[in-house]
Amino acid sequence: MVSLSLWVQKYKVFKSLGPVLTVVVLGIILSNTHIVPISHDLYGEISTYLVPVAISVCMLSMNFKELKKLTKEPLLALVSAIFSVCIVAIILGIYFAPKIIEGWKCAGMFVGTYTGGTPNLTAIATGLDCSRETLAAANAADYVVSTPLMVFLFASPMILKASKRWNKFWPYQLSDEELEDGEQETLMSDKKWSIKDITWLLTIGFAVTFFTTIISQKIFPADFWKSGRLLMLTTVSIIISQLKPVKKLRGNLDLGLFLSLIFLSTIGFAVDLKQFIGSAFMMTLYVLLMLIFCILVHLIICRLLKIKYEYVILSMVGCIVDGPTSALTAAGANWKSLINVGLIMGIIAGALGNYVGIFVSYTVKYLCGL
């Protein structure tokens, strides 16, 4: 299933869905046609062992030295994007959380996915011990609403550049000379791995998961240890990623995605379509309003701070999708000098997403008295 979901990404229809939703939908079809069971002990075992390892492996891509490439404006744009998502999620969460099953968890999950991408949604869902049905509905709501937005964001550099009204409303932008100041990098190219890279990445991932699990169970309360482990696992993985031998390892993001997709295939298996359709509607409405208002807040803040719109766009793509996609957006717009900036913004957002997602979840839970 995972291999098929990745292979079909070369077709436009499946590329618009993305590998995550593709594998979930395949799982739903197989389970609801009774080809595979809806419930099985194996699904829980996969969740227990694979998800924390996948999170740890993904976090190994963080490099603090790359932060030096971020100047004041892109950093402010990134902070504005993360702040906007958090504040809007909390305000809307006060209304929606009581109306949605595990609504306070969904608030944090959506904050996670819009401050670093889908892997954060899965990570926070695991940290909050979210049910499979809720996670599947959350993934569906995310893709239904965010896919059209992503298409617009990819096209926005050319659309906004040609718009006289936009240039008049937002006169702050980089010159052609500043945008050309950089070397074009090859993105989405084939990667060279070795068995040593994979072995060490898995060894680090399992080791970090093992030790953070033991420590979390001993120092955190029973109803918080999984959330505490997520925060501890993220922190420890980022610290380890700064070691020189770890920086040389290749394929961490790809391997992390592969492990996550294996887990997500079991999410599709566990979905009962009758219950799923009812819960997905309120979530979709929540996500729609959340994206609309957080983008408005983000644009208002960046306009007041006179941040160049190129950084605003890349900050939104980096948060809503991921770093590589943000870099790809810069490359597509021929913003050569911003390719690395977009990549770094997305990586930082992904690292922070777990922290702010857990924070927002428990804030909404407290405010709603759940």
C-alpha positions as CSV (number, residue, x, y, z in Angstrom):
1,M,0.0,0.0,0.0
2,V,2.7,2.4,1.0
3,S,4.7,1.7,-2.2
4,L,1.6,2.0,-4.3
5,S,0.7,5.4,-2.7
6,L,4.2,6.7,-3.4
7,W,4.3,5.3,-7.0
8,V,1.0,6.9,-8.0
9,Q,2.2,10.4,-7.0
10,K,3.5,10.8,-10.6
11,Y,-0.2,11.1,-11.7
12,K,-1.9,14.5,-11.2
13,V,-5.0,13.2,-9.4
14,F,-3.0,11.4,-6.8
15,K,-0.4,14.1,-6.5
16,S,-3.1,16.5,-5.6
17,L,-4.2,14.2,-2.8
18,G,-0.6,13.5,-1.6
19,P,0.8,10.2,-0.3
20,V,-0.7,10.6,3.2
21,L,-4.4,10.8,2.1
22,T,-3.8,8.3,-0.7
23,V,-2.7,5.6,1.8
24,V,-5.5,6.4,4.2
25,V,-8.1,6.2,1.5
26,L,-6.7,2.9,0.3
27,G,-6.9,1.6,3.9
28,I,-10.5,2.7,4.2
29,I,-11.5,1.0,0.9
30,L,-9.8,-2.3,1.9
31,S,-11.3,-2.4,5.4
32,N,-14.9,-1.3,4.4
33,T,-14.9,-3.9,1.7
34,H,-13.8,-6.5,4.3
35,I,-10.6,-7.4,2.6
36,V,-8.7,-6.5,5.8
37,P,-10.2,-6.4,9.4
38,I,-11.3,-3.0,10.8
39,S,-9.8,-3.8,14.2
40,H,-6.6,-5.8,15.0
41,D,-4.0,-5.8,17.8
42,L,-1.3,-5.4,15.2
43,Y,-2.5,-1.8,14.4
44,G,-1.9,-0.7,18.0
45,E,1.6,-2.3,18.0
46,I,2.5,-0.4,14.8
47,S,1.4,2.9,16.3
48,T,3.3,2.2,19.5
49,Y,6.6,1.5,17.9
50,L,6.7,3.2,14.5
51,V,5.3,6.7,15.1
52,P,7.8,7.9,17.8
53,V,10.7,6.5,15.7
54,A,9.4,8.3,12.6
55,I,9.2,11.6,14.5
56,S,12.8,11.2,15.9
57,V,14.2,10.4,12.5
58,C,12.5,13.4,10.9
59,M,13.8,15.7,13.6
60,L,17.4,14.7,12.7
61,S,17.2,17.1,9.7
62,M,17.4,20.1,12.0
63,N,20.7,22.1,11.7
64,F,21.1,25.1,14.0
65,K,23.9,26.5,11.8
66,E,21.3,27.0,9.0
67,L,19.5,29.6,11.2
68,K,22.3,32.1,10.4
69,K,20.8,32.3,6.9
70,L,17.6,33.8,8.3
71,T,17.6,37.5,8.5
72,K,15.1,39.6,10.5
73,E,12.3,39.7,7.9
74,P,11.9,36.0,7.2
75,L,12.2,35.2,10.9
76,L,9.4,37.7,11.7
77,A,7.3,36.3,8.9
78,L,7.7,32.8,10.4
79,V,6.9,33.9,13.9
80,S,3.9,35.7,12.6
81,A,2.6,32.6,10.8
82,I,3.0,30.4,13.8
83,F,1.5,33.0,16.2
84,S,-1.5,33.5,13.9
85,V,-2.2,29.7,13.7
86,C,-2.0,29.3,17.5
87,I,-4.2,32.3,18.4
88,V,-6.9,31.5,15.8
89,A,-6.9,27.8,16.7
90,I,-7.5,28.7,20.4
91,I,-10.3,31.2,19.7
92,L,-12.2,28.9,17.3
93,G,-11.4,25.9,19.4
94,I,-13.4,27.3,22.3
95,Y,-16.5,27.0,20.1
96,F,-15.7,23.9,18.1
97,A,-13.9,21.6,20.6
98,P,-17.1,20.7,22.6
99,K,-18.9,20.0,19.3
100,I,-16.3,17.6,17.9
101,I,-15.2,14.2,19.3
102,E,-11.8,14.8,20.9
103,G,-12.1,18.4,19.7
104,W,-9.4,19.8,22.0
105,K,-7.0,17.2,20.6
106,C,-7.9,18.3,17.0
107,A,-7.1,21.9,17.9
108,G,-3.5,20.9,18.6
109,M,-3.3,18.5,15.7
110,F,-4.3,21.2,13.2
111,V,-1.9,23.7,14.8
112,G,0.8,21.1,14.3
113,T,0.0,20.4,10.7
114,Y,-0.1,24.2,9.9
115,T,3.2,24.8,11.6
116,G,5.2,22.1,9.8
117,G,3.0,19.8,7.8
118,T,1.2,16.5,8.0
119,P,3.9,14.6,10.0
120,N,3.3,17.0,12.9
121,L,-0.5,16.2,12.9
122,T,0.4,12.5,13.2
123,A,3.0,13.2,15.9
124,I,0.6,15.3,18.1
125,A,-2.2,12.8,17.6
126,T,0.1,10.1,19.0
127,G,1.3,12.3,21.8
128,L,-2.4,13.0,22.8
129,D,-3.4,9.4,22.4
130,C,-6.0,10.4,19.7
131,S,-8.4,7.7,18.3
132,R,-7.8,6.3,14.8
133,E,-11.2,7.5,13.7
134,T,-10.5,11.1,14.8
135,L,-7.1,11.1,13.2
136,A,-8.5,9.8,9.8
137,A,-11.2,12.5,9.9
138,A,-8.6,15.2,10.7
139,N,-6.4,14.1,7.8
140,A,-9.4,14.2,5.4
141,A,-10.5,17.7,6.6
142,D,-7.0,18.9,6.3
143,Y,-6.6,17.8,2.7
144,V,-10.1,18.9,1.6
145,V,-9.5,22.5,2.8
146,S,-5.7,23.0,2.4
147,T,-5.2,21.4,-1.1
148,P,-6.9,24.3,-3.0
149,L,-5.0,26.8,-0.8
150,M,-1.7,25.0,-1.6
151,V,-2.4,25.2,-5.3
152,F,-3.0,29.0,-5.0
153,L,0.2,29.4,-2.9
154,F,2.3,27.6,-5.5
155,A,0.8,29.9,-8.2
156,S,0.8,33.1,-6.1
157,P,4.3,34.4,-7.0
158,M,3.3,34.8,-10.6
159,I,-0.2,35.9,-9.9
160,L,0.8,38.6,-7.4
161,K,3.7,39.9,-9.4
162,A,1.4,40.6,-12.3
163,S,-1.3,42.2,-10.1
164,K,-1.1,46.0,-10.1
165,R,-3.6,46.2,-7.2
166,W,-1.5,43.9,-5.1
167,N,1.7,45.7,-5.8
168,K,0.0,49.0,-4.8
169,F,-1.4,47.5,-1.6
170,W,1.9,45.6,-0.8
171,P,4.8,47.6,-2.2
172,Y,7.4,45.8,-0.1
173,Q,9.2,43.3,-2.2
174,L,12.7,42.2,-3.2
175,S,14.3,43.5,-6.3
176,D,15.1,41.2,-9.3
177,E,18.8,41.6,-8.5
178,E,18.2,40.5,-4.9
179,L,16.1,37.5,-6.0
180,E,18.7,36.4,-8.5
181,D,21.6,36.5,-6.0
182,G,22.0,32.8,-5.5
183,E,22.7,29.5,-7.3
184,Q,19.8,27.4,-8.5
185,E,19.7,24.1,-6.6
186,T,18.3,20.9,-8.0
187,L,15.2,19.9,-6.0
188,M,13.2,16.7,-6.0
189,S,16.2,14.8,-7.5
190,D,17.2,11.2,-6.8
191,K,18.9,10.7,-3.5
192,K,21.9,8.4,-2.8
193,W,21.5,6.3,0.3
194,S,23.6,3.6,1.8
195,I,22.6,0.8,4.2
196,K,24.7,2.5,6.8
197,D,22.5,5.7,6.7
198,I,19.3,3.7,7.1
199,T,20.8,1.5,9.9
200,W,22.1,4.5,11.9
201,L,18.9,6.5,11.5
202,L,16.8,3.6,12.7
203,T,19.2,2.9,15.6
204,I,19.1,6.5,16.7
205,G,15.3,6.7,16.3
206,F,14.7,3.5,18.4
207,A,17.2,4.5,21.0
208,V,15.7,8.0,21.5
209,T,12.2,6.5,21.6
210,F,13.3,3.9,24.2
211,F,14.9,6.2,26.6
212,T,12.4,9.1,26.4
213,T,9.6,6.6,26.9
214,I,11.1,5.2,30.1
215,I,11.9,8.7,31.5
216,S,8.5,10.1,30.5
217,Q,6.6,7.3,32.2
218,K,8.6,7.9,35.4
219,I,8.4,11.7,35.7
220,F,5.1,12.6,34.1
221,P,1.5,11.9,35.2
222,A,-0.3,8.9,33.6
223,D,-2.6,11.2,31.6
224,F,0.3,13.3,30.2
225,W,3.3,11.0,29.7
226,K,2.7,10.5,26.0
227,S,2.5,14.3,25.4
228,G,5.6,14.7,27.6
229,R,7.4,12.0,25.7
230,L,6.6,13.8,22.4
231,L,8.2,17.1,23.6
232,M,11.2,15.3,25.2
233,L,11.7,13.1,22.1
234,T,11.6,16.2,19.8
235,T,14.1,18.0,22.0
236,V,16.5,15.1,22.3
237,S,16.4,14.4,18.6
238,I,17.1,18.0,17.7
239,I,20.1,18.0,20.1
240,I,21.5,14.8,18.6
241,S,21.0,16.2,15.1
242,Q,23.7,18.8,15.8
243,L,26.4,16.1,16.1
244,K,28.7,16.0,13.1
245,P,28.4,12.3,12.4
246,V,24.6,12.6,12.5
247,K,24.6,15.6,10.1
248,K,26.3,13.4,7.5
249,L,23.4,10.9,7.5
250,R,21.2,11.0,4.4
251,G,17.5,10.3,3.9
252,N,16.1,11.2,7.3
253,L,13.0,13.0,6.0
254,D,12.3,10.3,3.4
255,L,12.7,7.4,5.9
256,G,10.5,9.3,8.5
257,L,7.8,9.7,5.9
258,F,8.0,6.0,4.9
259,L,7.5,4.9,8.5
260,S,4.7,7.4,9.0
261,L,2.9,6.1,6.0
262,I,3.0,2.5,7.3
263,F,1.3,3.7,10.5
264,L,-1.3,5.8,8.5
265,S,-2.2,2.7,6.4
266,T,-3.6,1.2,9.7
267,I,-5.5,4.4,10.3
268,G,-7.4,3.8,7.1
269,F,-8.1,0.2,8.1
270,A,-9.8,1.3,11.4
271,V,-12.2,3.8,9.9
272,D,-16.0,3.0,9.9
273,L,-17.3,5.1,7.1
274,K,-20.7,5.8,8.7
275,Q,-19.1,7.4,11.8
276,F,-16.3,9.0,9.8
277,I,-18.6,11.1,7.5
278,G,-20.5,12.6,10.4
279,S,-17.4,13.7,12.4
280,A,-15.5,15.0,9.3
281,F,-18.0,17.7,8.5
282,M,-17.5,19.7,11.7
283,M,-13.7,19.3,11.4
284,T,-13.8,20.5,7.9
285,L,-15.7,23.6,8.9
286,Y,-13.2,24.2,11.8
287,V,-10.2,23.8,9.5
288,L,-11.8,26.1,6.8
289,L,-12.4,28.9,9.3
290,M,-9.1,28.4,11.0
291,L,-7.1,28.8,7.7
292,I,-9.1,31.8,6.6
293,F,-8.7,33.7,9.8
294,C,-5.1,32.7,10.5
295,I,-4.1,33.9,7.0
296,L,-5.9,37.2,7.5
297,V,-4.1,37.7,10.9
298,H,-0.8,36.7,9.3
299,L,-1.2,39.1,6.4
300,I,-2.3,42.0,8.7
301,I,0.8,41.5,11.0
302,C,3.2,41.2,8.1
303,R,1.7,44.3,6.3
304,L,2.0,46.4,9.5
305,L,5.6,45.2,9.9
306,K,6.3,46.0,6.2
307,I,7.7,42.5,5.5
308,K,8.4,41.7,1.9
309,Y,5.7,39.6,0.4
310,E,8.1,36.9,-0.8
311,Y,8.9,36.0,2.8
312,V,5.2,36.1,3.6
313,I,4.4,33.5,0.9
314,L,7.3,31.2,1.8
315,S,6.4,31.4,5.5
316,M,2.9,30.2,4.7
317,V,4.0,27.4,2.4
318,G,6.7,26.3,4.9
319,C,4.1,26.1,7.7
320,I,1.2,24.7,5.9
321,V,3.2,22.1,3.8
322,D,6.9,21.8,4.6
323,G,10.4,23.1,4.0
324,P,11.2,21.3,0.7
325,T,7.9,22.5,-0.8
326,S,8.6,26.1,0.3
327,A,12.0,25.8,-1.4
328,L,10.3,24.4,-4.5
329,T,7.9,27.3,-4.5
330,A,10.9,29.7,-4.4
331,A,12.6,27.8,-7.2
332,G,9.5,27.8,-9.3
333,A,9.2,31.6,-9.0
334,N,12.9,31.9,-9.9
335,W,13.7,33.4,-6.4
336,K,17.1,31.8,-6.4
337,S,18.4,33.6,-3.3
338,L,15.4,32.4,-1.3
339,I,15.5,28.6,-2.0
340,N,17.5,27.9,1.1
341,V,15.5,30.4,3.1
342,G,12.3,28.7,2.3
343,L,13.7,25.3,3.2
344,I,15.0,26.5,6.6
345,M,11.7,28.2,7.4
346,G,9.8,25.0,6.9
347,I,12.3,22.9,8.9
348,I,12.1,25.3,11.9
349,A,8.3,25.4,11.7
350,G,8.3,21.6,11.7
351,A,10.5,21.5,14.8
352,L,8.4,24.0,16.7
353,G,5.0,22.5,15.6
354,N,5.1,19.7,18.2
355,Y,5.6,22.2,21.0
356,V,3.0,24.7,20.0
357,G,0.5,21.9,19.1
358,I,0.7,20.3,22.5
359,F,0.4,23.8,24.1
360,V,-2.7,24.7,22.1
361,S,-4.4,21.4,22.9
362,Y,-4.2,21.7,26.6
363,T,-5.0,25.4,26.5
364,V,-8.3,24.7,24.6
365,K,-9.0,21.8,27.0
366,Y,-8.6,24.1,30.0
367,L,-10.6,26.9,28.5
368,C,-13.5,24.6,27.6
369,G,-13.4,22.7,30.9
370,L,-13.0,19.3,29.1
